[in-house]
């Protein structure tokens, strides 16, 4: 089963990009579609660091989208993964990642756009509304998934 992979306009090669996690969140493809399931597996296999999600693999040949190699994990992508896992009925995995993400908040409960799992520090803009919106949506997806599981039981 192949995963969904966009073609990079810069190289013409398919590149894995964790923004593909948005596809089921906006209703483009069902979360449990086999292509999306394999996309999630590929993102978890190739784009996670310490359980958190990179947007894409950094390039050695120069910056991609204006970002140099060595950037941290992109926290909205990690929250999108929580949402998709919940939509796939994988609530325990989704909740575990959600709790991990909550653990990296700063002393006043805020999150940045990126996180360095090696240095255990937030990177980029703090607070980042984009990250907090993804957090709220992930919490809602967990709640909907939990309610659906209760109805099935």
Secondary structure as UniProt FT lines:
FT   STRAND          6..7
FT   TURN            9..11
FT   STRAND          14..15
FT   HELIX           18..21
FT   HELIX           22..25
FT   TURN            26..27
FT   TURN            31..32
FT   HELIX           34..46
FT   STRAND          48..49
FT   TURN            50..51
FT   STRAND          52..53
FT   TURN            60..61
FT   TURN            65..66
FT   TURN            69..70
FT   STRAND          73..74
FT   HELIX           75..87
FT   TURN            88..89
FT   HELIX           91..102
FT   TURN            103..104
FT   TURN            107..108
FT   STRAND          112..116
FT   TURN            117..120
FT   STRAND          121..126
FT   HELIX           129..152
//
